[in-house]
Amino acid sequence: MRRVCDIREFPSIRTLGFWAHDHDVPLRYLGPTLEGRAVYAATHGCTTRVAVTSGRDPHPLPLVWRSPLEVL
């Protein structure tokens, strides 16, 4: 059995929302891009569609870095 993962990007969140609604799957927030825009995805089987917002991410994650030496 060979499984193929099909990942493609839609031009807008609205288009992704229509696709998710048609396939009865939820939209998921994946996080911000390096440019600070939000990335959303919807998955149906082995097909995943993503979209990136045009504006700033409405809920950016705080940038936290921990040194591996702190655990020693």
N, C-alpha and C positions, 0 to 999 in steps of 0.2 A: 504494500500500500504506500503510495506516495502522496504526501500532503503539500499543497502549495498555499502559501500565504499571500494574499492579494491586498496590498496597501496602496492607497492612492489619496491624493489631496484634492479636496473640493475648493473652489474659489472663495466660498463664504460660509459663515456659520449657518446662515439661513438655508443654503442648499444642503448642508450636512443635516440640519434639523428635518428637512423634508425627507431625505433619504432614511434617516433613523425612524421617522414616523411610519414611512411606507414599509419598513422591515420590522416594526414593532420592537425596537431596541433602544436602550437609553443612551443619552449623550453623556460622556465622561470628560471631566476636566483633567488633562494630563500634566499641566504645569506651564511655566513660562518658557519662552525661547530666550536665547542670549540677548535679543533686542528688547525683551520685556513685553512681548505680545503673548496672549493666551493661546494655548493649543487644546483643542477638543477633539474627541474621537468617538466613533460608534462602530461596534463590531457585530457582525452577523455571520456565525460560523467561522470560516477562515478568511472572511473578507472584512477588512477594516478600512474605514474612510476617516480622514482627518481634515481639519480646517484650522487656520490660524487667523486670529482677529486682526483687524487693520489698526486698531488703536492699542493703547496701553492695557496691560493685564489688570482687570478689576480687583484681583486678589493675589498680588505677588507674594511669593514665599520669602521670608527673611533669609538672607544669605548668612549661613553659619558654617564656619570652618573650624575643625578641631584638629589639633596636632596629634599625630600618632604617638608622640613622645609623652603626651599627658597621661596615657594609660599605664605607662611603665611603673 
